[in-house]
Amino acid sequence: MIKKILIVEDDRDILVTLEELLTTEGYEVEIAGNGREALDCLLRTNRLPDLIVMDYSMPEMDAPTFKDEQSKNPRFAEIPILLVTANADAEGKKAKIGARSILKKPLDIFHFLDAVESCLKK
């Protein structure tokens, strides 16, 4: 079965680039512009994503707030997160939300794809 990935990113250029990249690699992709939109996607979908690729800092709902809300719903509480951030203290941010992995922006395409594969295998 084709793996499904939810990308949550407020920067439209990055969002579209990651969507195109992952679609080209054969993944089913859904997108959201912030954590609130991501929660709405999770609540309305019949088929949950296998992985959430999420920016740390976003307007309306950031990654830590999203993770708090995600944890409250047993239907999708265990979906792993690959965190991406341009901010300092990447490891601290990873630990704060329990992300499976973290990458710093700007993203290297090859490292990004490797991280996606690694997160999906765990």
N, C-alpha and C positions, 0 to 999 in steps of 0.2 A: 504494500500500500504506500502511496505517495505521502511523504511527511508534510505536515502542515505547520507553517510558521506565522506567528503574529508579530509584525514589526510595529513598534510604538516609538515614534520619533516626531518631534515638533518642527524640525528643520525639513521643509518640503523637498529640497534638493537631495538631501541624504536619504529621506524616506523613499523617494522615487528610484534613486540609484540602487538601494538595497533591494527594493521590490523587483526591479528588473534583473538584478544579479541573481537573486534566489529563484526567480521564475525560470531564468535561463538554465539554472543548475537542476531544474526538475522538481522544485518544491511547489506546493500549493501555498500561496501567500495571501494573507489578509493584512490590512494596514489600519493604523489608528494614529491620530495626531497628538494624543496625550493619554494619561492614565485613565481618565474618565471615559474617553471613547473606547479604550481597550476593555474596561470592565463591561461596557455596553455590548461590545462584540462577544465577549465570553458568555454573557447572560442570554444573548439571543441566538447563538449558534447551536446547531445540532451536533456538529463535529468539532470538538475542541482542538486547539493547536497542540502539537507535540513539543513546541518550544516557543517562548516569548523572547524576542530580541528587543531590548528596551533601553532608551536613553535615560540617564539618571535625572537630569534637571529639565523639567518641562512646565509650562504654565498650566493652570487649572488643577492638574494632579501629577505630582512627581513620582518617581519610582518607589521611595519609601512609603508614601501614602497608598499607592497602588498595591504594594505588597501587603500592607496591613489589611486592605479590603479583600485582596485575593485569598489571604489566609482564613478569612471568615466563611468562605464558601467551600464546603467539602467537594463539590463537583469539580472545581478547578484549582484547588489550593496547592496541589502538588505539581502543577506544570512548571518545569524549570525555566529560569530566566538567564539569558546571556545579556549582561549589562554592558552598555557602551557609555563612555563619559569623556568629556574634555577637561573635567575638573581634576584637581590634585587629590591625593589620598585615595587612589583607586581601590586598593585592598581594603581600606576601612569601609568604603561604600559597598564593596562586594559582601563583606561580612555583615553589614547593617541590614541588608535585605535578603541575605542567604542566597545570593546568586550562584549559579553553577560555575560561571566563568565571567571574566570582565576583560574588556578591551578598551584601550585609550584611543580617542580621536586625535588626529585623523586616522581613519581605519586603513589598514593594509588589506587589500582584497583577499590575498592568499591566506593571511593569518585569520581573517574574518571567516572565510569558508572552512578552514581547519577547526576553528572554535565552534562553529555551528555543528559540524560533523561530530566533534568530540562531545558536545553537550547532548546530542541526540543519542549517542551510544551509551551514556552512563545510566 
